[in-house]
Amino acid sequence: CIEWLEKYLSYGKETLLRTEPPGVTVRGKTEVEDGMETHVCRLDGFYPREIDASWTRDGEVWLQDTFHGSVAPNADGTFHYWLSIRIDPKERGRYRCHVEHDGLPEPLDLALDEPTNSKPNLGLSIGCIVAALALMCVIAGILVFFKKHQDYYKAAPTSDGGSNSSDQALFSGSDTDSNSSKQGSDQAA
């Protein structure tokens, strides 16, 4: 009985002592309407489930204008979590995403990245449109080329049921040659 207990304790120890540090990313986006920035701190692939993540401003926990999701499981048995904050862009340097977890040797404090604009890139849009138009022109050119060459190889219909004028000239020329040589031999006799 004691052997079984030790065996099951050793199996459980692997699970109980397992730690996976979180992968942490911070992304920002500028809102066009009001000029405020929204930053999201994503934590993924951590184990065990318990994690302490918060936004700090000047080193102090900051709760104003913050939102967070629930810790949720991943398919591989690890967990993920997110938290976001809306800030004035002028104060971006004062904020950090602070993370503490058993899988980390020491707490993480990640600075906010320069946000991406939420308005579309005009140059990229124009480039895509020009490329699409060029592709359509190339396809149209290929179709016209094959259509013209397909008509070139078709035989022209004639009134004699399929033979063309070049065939008639060859046959009529050979008959004329044989008749003229025949007439020449009759006159010689």
Secondary structure as GFF3:
##gff-version 3
##sequence-region A 1 189
A	DSSP	alpha_helix	2	17	.	.	.	ID=ss1
A	DSSP	beta_strand	23	30	.	.	.	ID=ss2
A	DSSP	beta_strand	37	46	.	.	.	ID=ss3
A	DSSP	beta_strand	52	57	.	.	.	ID=ss4
A	DSSP	beta_strand	60	61	.	.	.	ID=ss5
A	DSSP	beta_strand	66	68	.	.	.	ID=ss6
A	DSSP	beta_strand	72	73	.	.	.	ID=ss7
A	DSSP	beta_strand	79	87	.	.	.	ID=ss8
A	DSSP	three_ten_helix	89	94	.	.	.	ID=ss9
A	DSSP	beta_strand	95	100	.	.	.	ID=ss10
A	DSSP	beta_strand	108	111	.	.	.	ID=ss11
A	DSSP	beta_strand	116	117	.	.	.	ID=ss12
A	DSSP	alpha_helix	122	152	.	.	.	ID=ss13
A	DSSP	alpha_helix	165	188	.	.	.	ID=ss14
###
